[in-house]
Amino acid sequence: MRRTTHRARFRRTAVLTGALLAMTASVGTVQATGTATGQQGSGARVMAAPGDCPKYYFCGYAGRNYTHLAFKFKDCYLQQIAARTGGSWYNNQSTGTKAKMYNAGKQLVYTTPGAPYGDPNGDWTNIRYIRAC
C-alpha cells in the first residue's frame, strides 16, 4: 500500500510540475513575442490602424504619432512623395505585405516589416518614393 501512495504522489507531483512549466513557458512566450514585435527597429507594432488609414493602404503622415495624413498609397508601383522630415507611417496592407522606400536616385533605402506595422516616429529625410507592395 505504501508503494501505491508513493507512486500516486509522484504522479501528482509530476503532473503539477508539468502544468506549472507549461504555464510558465506560455507566459514567457507571450512576453517575448510582445517585446520583439513591439520594439523592432524604431517602429512599434500597432494593433489597430489609425482611423484615417484604410485597410490595404500604406499611409504617410507629416506629424509624429500618425498625425497630419500626407498620403495613402495602395497601388504597386513607384510613387513620388514630397520632400519632408520627421513624421510617421503605417502599413495597413494585407497581412505580411511589405512596403519599400526609395531615395531621390530611386535606390532602395528601407523595406518595412510585414503589415500591419507602423512607425510613430518615422523620418522621411532622404525618402522620395514609395512602392506600397
N, C-alpha and C positions, 0 to 999 in steps of 0.2 A: 504494500500500500504506500509505503514511503517513496518508492521509486515513481509511482504514478503521480504523486503530488509534486515531486521534484521535476518530472518531465512536464507536467502541466504548467508549473510556474515558469520553467524555461521557455516553453512555447509562448506563453502570455508575454513574457519579457521580450522575447524576440519579435513578436508581432507589434508590441507597443514601440519598441526601438525602431523597427522598420517604418512604422507610421510616422514617428517623430522625425526621422531622417527624411522621409518623403516630403513632409510639410516644410521642413527647413530648406530643402533643396528647391521646392517650388517658390517659396518666398524669396530666396536668393536670386532665382532666375528672373522673377518679376522685377526686382530692384535693379539687377544688372541690365536687363533689357531697357528699362526706363531711363537709366543713366546713359547707356550707349546711344539710344536713338534721340534722346532729348538734348544732348550736348555734342553732337558730331559736328566738327568744323565750327564755324561761328554761328551757324543757324540753330534753330530749335524746331523739332517736330511739333506741329500744332495739330491738335485733334480735330478742331473744326476750322474750316476755311474762313477767311474774312468775308463778311457779308456781301461785299462788292466784287468778289472773285468767284464767278460761276464755275460749276463743275466742267471739266475738260478744258480749262484755260490756265495759262501761265500769266500771272499778274505782277506788274511792277509798280512800285509806289515811290513817290518823291520823298515822303517822310518815313521816319522810323516807325516801327510797330504797325505796319500796314495802314498808313495814313496817306491821304492825297494820291489816289489812284492815278497813275500816269499812262499806263497802257495795259491791255489784256490781249494776249495772242492765243490762238488755238491752231492755226494753220502750220503745217510742217514745211516751212521754207524760211530762209534767212530774212529777217525783218529788222529794219533800222530803227533805232531809238535815239532820242535827243541826248546830247551830252549832258551829264549831270554828275553830282557826287552824292554820297550818303544814300539814304533811302532804305528800302526793304523789298522783298519779293516773296511770292507764294506760288508754288507749283501745285495746282489743283486738277491736274490732268488725270487720265486713267491710272489706276494703281500701278506703280513701278515705272511709269514713263519719266524719262529724264530730259530736261531742257538743257540747251547748250548756249553759252555766252561767248561772244567773239569781240575782238578789238577792232579798231578802225581799219587795219590791214586784213580783216576777215580771218584772223588766226584764232583758233580755239583757246580761250582763256580758262573757262570753267565749265564743268558738267555738273548739274545738280544731282543730289541723291534722288532716288525714285519718289514719285508722287505717292501720297500727299506729303509735302515738305515745304518749309518756309524758313526764311532768314529775316528776323525782325530788325536786324542791324546790317543789312547788305550795303555794299558800296558799288555804285555804278561807275566810279572812276575807271577809265580805260575800256569800258564796255560800250559798244556802239551797235551791236547786232545781237538778236536773239533768234534761235531756232527752237520753237516750242516743243518739238518732239524729236 
